[in-house]
Amino acid sequence: MAMSKMARSCKDAAHQHERAAAHYRYSARHLANGHPTAAAKERDLALDHSEKARTEETGLRPDGVAAAERTRSQAAWHFMS
C-alpha cells in the first residue's frame, strides 16, 4: 500500500472513530434526559460509524483480517440494543 493511501485510510478511520464517539455522547445525553428513542437513534449512528472505522482499519492490516479481540470488544457495545 502506498504511503499516501495508508495515510488517507488512517485519517478516514480516525474521522469515523471521532464521529462514533460524538454519537455515543449524544446518546448518553438523550438517555440522561429521558429520551430513549433519540438515544437509540444516536447509538445506531455510532455503531454505523464504528463499523466504517473497522472497515478502514481492516484495509490497513497486512493480512486484511480484523483482530478477534477487536471484534469482541465491538460486540460488547451491542448490549444497548
C-alpha positions, 0 to 999 in steps of 0.5 A: 500500500502506498504511503499516501493511501495508508495515510488517507485510510488512517485519517478516514478511520480516525474521522469515523472513530471521532464521529462514533464517539460524538454519537455515543455522547449524544446518546448518553445525553438523550438517555440522561434526559429521558429520551430513549428513542433519540438515544437509540437513534444516536447509538445506531449512528455510532455503531454505523460509524464504528463499523466504517472505522473497522472497515478502514482499519481492516484495509490497513492490516497486512493480512486484511483480517480484523483482530478477534479481540477487536471484534469482541470488544465491538460486540460488547457495545451491542448490549444497548440494543 
